[in-house]
């Protein structure tokens, strides 16, 4: 990983056919979640009464990816679809919040994951699986 081509492949893989927070949650949690450091991927869920009775987790309404310098948030938009935010973090404190296009959010996520993969073999393996390698 780490090359410009890998970066673009990662963005393309994450961008493919993802129109709601639930689909991003599946990719981030199932494919990457187990290989990334604990607590890096968090999911907020909305559970209905029927979900509770049936023992289901409910629907994902927000996905948060925490890195040392940023928190990347995808949430269900007010009128459907996906809303993206990038929070800048300094010493654990969010100093700015910026709305972003989903493509910009994906590019920021790919940068963070590529940087992590250059330092961590488990993250590198998870990214290889995501890219089909």
C-alpha positions, 0 to 999 in steps of 0.5 A: 500500500502507500502508492498513489494507485492504491489510494485511488483503488481504495477510494473507488472500492469505498465509493462503489454503490454506497447510498446509505449509512448502513452500507458504509457501516457494513464495509467499515465494520465488517471488512476493516473493523476487526483489523483496525485498532479498537475504538477506531470505528464506532457506529450509532444505531437507531433501535425500534421497539421491534428491534429490541424485542427481536434482539436485533441491533437496529439500523446504523444511523452514523459511522464515526472513524477516529484517527489521531488528527481527525474524526470522520463522521457519516450520518443519515441526512435529514432528508435521506442519503448520507451527510459527511463531516470531517472534524479536526482534532488537536490533543483529543479536542475537536477544534473544527467541524466541516461538512464535506461531500461524501467523495471528499470524506472518502478521500480523507478516509483513504488517506488516513487508512493508507497512512495507518496501513504503512505502519500496521501489518493487520491494517494493510492486510484488511485493506488488501482484502477490501481491494480484492487482493 
